[in-house]
Amino acid sequence: MAGRIVGAEPPPSLLKQEIVRVTSTEKTHYVIFSTSVWGQWIHWYGRRSHECTSDKGQCNGCQRGWPKKWKGYLHVYRGNKYETAFLEITPFFVQMLDVQVPPPATLRGVQMYVSKTRGGAKGRFIIDVMERRLQEAELRVECDPRPVLQFLWNCKNTSSNQEPETL
């Protein structure tokens, strides 16, 4: 762009990363870039997740009594979309992955197909790890999900600052 713009240059384009949740019975191909799962305790309020900072002292979600659960994140290549993303996983997903890729083996380079037993959040994960792994030279650099999660958690709307509605 040098020479085409007079004045201040625009910011560089960012590599789009998103958090992906498996909700379909259709198998999706993933290649794992992460060496291991990155874990995070989160709170749920409505349809939004919020960071749990209980280890840091004061946590808004803990003080408000919001439900808390653990989620894991893997930096992956998502084959059906031809893009990288962070796959959000559950403790059960990690257990199933450990059976198919026993520790201390790294997850980096693992190819797998992931789907759910039925559509939506209520289905159980189905993970099919392929025997062939990609070599280190073929893989992108592993990324940390924290910047993407922090961005999502900081996108506050007015409903997240109010008390939960009673059903």
C-alpha positions as CSV (number, residue, x, y, z in Angstrom):
1,M,0.0,0.0,0.0
2,A,3.0,2.2,0.3
3,G,2.7,5.1,-2.1
4,R,-1.1,4.7,-2.6
5,I,-2.1,6.6,0.6
6,V,-1.3,10.1,1.6
7,G,-1.3,10.6,5.4
8,A,-1.8,7.9,7.9
9,E,-1.7,4.3,6.8
10,P,-4.6,2.1,7.8
11,P,-4.1,-0.6,10.4
12,P,-2.9,-4.0,9.1
13,S,-5.6,-6.5,8.4
14,L,-6.0,-8.9,11.3
15,L,-6.1,-12.7,10.9
16,K,-9.7,-13.5,11.7
17,Q,-10.0,-16.1,14.4
18,E,-13.3,-17.2,15.9
19,I,-14.5,-19.6,18.6
20,V,-16.2,-22.6,17.0
21,R,-18.7,-24.9,18.8
22,V,-19.7,-28.2,17.2
23,T,-23.5,-28.4,17.0
24,S,-24.0,-30.5,13.9
25,T,-24.3,-34.2,13.2
26,E,-22.3,-33.6,10.0
27,K,-18.6,-34.6,10.3
28,T,-16.2,-31.8,10.1
29,H,-12.4,-32.2,9.4
30,Y,-10.0,-30.5,11.8
31,V,-6.2,-30.4,12.0
32,I,-4.9,-29.4,15.5
33,F,-2.2,-26.8,15.7
34,S,-2.2,-26.7,19.5
35,T,0.3,-28.8,21.4
36,S,-2.2,-29.2,24.3
37,V,-5.7,-28.0,25.3
38,W,-5.9,-24.5,26.8
39,G,-8.5,-24.6,29.7
40,Q,-10.6,-21.8,31.1
41,W,-13.4,-21.6,33.7
42,I,-16.3,-19.5,32.4
43,H,-19.6,-18.3,33.6
44,W,-22.8,-18.5,31.5
45,Y,-25.4,-15.8,31.7
46,G,-28.2,-16.0,29.1
47,R,-26.6,-17.0,25.8
48,R,-23.2,-15.3,26.6
49,S,-20.1,-16.6,28.3
50,H,-18.0,-14.5,30.7
51,E,-14.6,-15.0,32.1
52,C,-14.3,-16.5,35.6
53,T,-11.6,-14.6,37.5
54,S,-12.1,-16.3,40.8
55,D,-8.4,-17.1,41.0
56,K,-7.7,-13.4,40.6
57,G,-9.8,-12.3,43.6
58,Q,-13.0,-10.6,42.6
59,C,-15.2,-12.2,40.0
60,N,-18.4,-10.5,38.8
61,G,-19.9,-13.9,37.7
62,C,-19.1,-15.6,41.0
63,Q,-20.5,-12.7,43.0
64,R,-23.7,-12.8,40.9
65,G,-24.1,-16.5,41.3
66,W,-23.9,-17.2,37.5
67,P,-23.4,-20.9,36.6
68,K,-19.7,-21.9,36.1
69,K,-18.2,-24.5,33.9
70,W,-14.9,-25.5,32.3
71,K,-14.2,-25.2,28.6
72,G,-11.1,-26.1,26.6
73,Y,-9.9,-24.5,23.4
74,L,-7.8,-26.0,20.6
75,H,-6.3,-23.9,17.8
76,V,-7.4,-25.8,14.7
77,Y,-7.7,-25.7,10.9
78,R,-11.4,-26.2,10.0
79,G,-11.5,-28.1,6.7
80,N,-15.0,-27.3,5.6
81,K,-14.5,-23.5,6.0
82,Y,-10.8,-23.5,4.9
83,E,-9.9,-21.3,7.9
84,T,-8.3,-21.5,11.3
85,A,-10.3,-21.2,14.5
86,F,-10.5,-22.1,18.2
87,L,-12.5,-25.2,18.8
88,E,-14.4,-25.0,22.1
89,I,-14.5,-28.4,23.8
90,T,-15.7,-30.0,27.0
91,P,-13.9,-32.2,29.7
92,F,-15.5,-35.3,28.1
93,F,-14.1,-34.3,24.7
94,V,-10.6,-34.1,26.3
95,Q,-11.1,-37.6,27.9
96,M,-12.1,-39.1,24.5
97,L,-9.2,-37.4,22.8
98,D,-6.8,-38.8,25.5
99,V,-8.0,-42.3,24.7
100,Q,-7.2,-41.9,21.0
101,V,-4.0,-39.8,21.4
102,P,-2.6,-41.0,24.8
103,P,-0.4,-38.6,26.7
104,P,2.4,-37.6,26.6
105,A,2.0,-37.5,22.8
106,T,1.4,-34.0,21.5
107,L,-1.9,-33.1,19.9
108,R,-0.1,-30.9,17.3
109,G,-0.7,-32.3,13.8
110,V,-3.5,-34.6,14.7
111,Q,-6.3,-34.9,12.1
112,M,-9.8,-35.7,13.3
113,Y,-13.4,-35.7,12.3
114,V,-15.8,-34.2,14.9
115,S,-19.6,-34.3,15.0
116,K,-22.4,-34.6,17.5
117,T,-24.8,-37.5,18.0
118,R,-27.7,-35.1,17.4
119,G,-27.8,-31.5,16.5
120,G,-27.5,-28.7,18.9
121,A,-25.8,-28.3,22.3
122,K,-27.4,-31.5,23.8
123,G,-25.7,-34.0,21.5
124,R,-22.6,-36.0,22.5
125,F,-19.3,-35.6,20.7
126,I,-18.1,-38.1,18.2
127,I,-14.4,-37.9,17.6
128,D,-12.6,-39.9,14.9
129,V,-8.9,-39.4,15.0
130,M,-7.1,-40.3,11.8
131,E,-3.9,-42.3,11.9
132,R,-2.0,-39.9,9.6
133,R,-0.6,-36.9,11.4
134,L,0.7,-33.8,9.6
135,Q,4.4,-33.0,10.0
136,E,5.5,-29.9,12.0
137,A,6.7,-28.2,8.8
138,E,3.2,-28.4,7.4
139,L,1.5,-26.7,10.4
140,R,0.8,-23.0,11.2
141,V,2.2,-21.5,14.3
142,E,0.0,-22.3,17.4
143,C,-2.0,-19.3,18.6
144,D,-3.3,-18.5,22.0
145,P,-7.1,-18.2,22.3
146,R,-7.0,-15.5,25.1
147,P,-7.0,-12.4,22.8
148,V,-10.1,-13.7,21.0
149,L,-11.9,-14.7,24.2
150,Q,-11.0,-11.3,25.9
151,F,-12.4,-9.5,22.9
152,L,-15.7,-11.5,23.1
153,W,-15.9,-11.1,26.9
154,N,-15.3,-7.3,26.6
155,C,-18.2,-6.9,24.0
156,K,-20.5,-6.0,26.8
157,N,-24.2,-5.5,26.3
158,T,-26.6,-4.0,28.8
159,S,-28.1,-7.4,29.7
160,S,-24.8,-8.8,31.0
161,N,-24.6,-6.0,33.6
162,Q,-28.1,-6.8,35.0
163,E,-29.2,-9.6,37.3
164,P,-30.3,-12.9,35.7
165,E,-33.9,-13.2,34.9
166,T,-35.9,-15.7,36.9
167,L,-37.7,-18.4,34.9
